[in-house]
Amino acid sequence: MTPNPLIQSKEIKIMYGVAIIMTIAKFNLGVGFAVGLTASLIHQLLFVQYVDKILFEEKFSVFMFIISYLFRFMILAAAVASAFVLSDYVSIYGVIFGLFVLKLWVYVKELTLKKGENR
């Protein structure tokens, strides 16, 4: 299995570096950002894997779609719930920012691709 380019991108490493810097500055905000970013990354990787299975292996079932959707939703809900349960260690604002920053980065990266580049 080939490694996913999303994990190996320099932007992800920079985002985790920002999380470490945020942790030094304000502990619960940085930890929340790291939790949200990790949950968003896992969600994105599972989604890409599921779409690849549908498109390239041509395997689709409604039951597996529902299970996949619920599992991915539970990952995001667990990240937010961790902010409520462990509010002293995990900031809800950091989690929300971590959940959105990966999606925003993917959209911006897609918009900034030059015409003719590999999409």
Long-range contacts (C-beta under 8 A, 24 or more apart in sequence): 4-45, 4-48, 6-41, 6-44, 6-45, 6-48, 7-41, 7-45, 11-105, 11-109, 12-41, 15-101, 15-102, 15-105, 19-98, 22-94, 26-91, 27-89, 28-87, 28-88, 28-89, 28-90, 28-91, 28-94, 29-91, 29-93, 29-94, 30-94, 31-89, 31-90, 31-91, 31-94, 32-83, 32-90, 32-91, 32-92, 32-93, 32-94, 32-95, 32-97, 32-98, 33-91, 33-94, 33-95, 33-97, 33-98, 33-101, 34-94, 34-98, 35-79, 35-82, 35-83, 35-90, 35-94, 35-95, 35-98, 36-79, 36-94, 36-95, 36-96, 36-97, 36-98, 36-99, 36-100, 36-101, 37-98, 37-99, 37-101, 37-102, 38-79, 38-98, 39-75, 39-76, 39-78, 39-79, 39-95, 39-98, 39-99, 40-76, 40-79, 40-98, 40-99, 40-100, 40-101, 40-102, 40-103, 41-102, 42-75, 43-72, 43-75, 43-76, 44-102, 44-103, 44-106, 46-71, 46-72, 46-75, 47-72
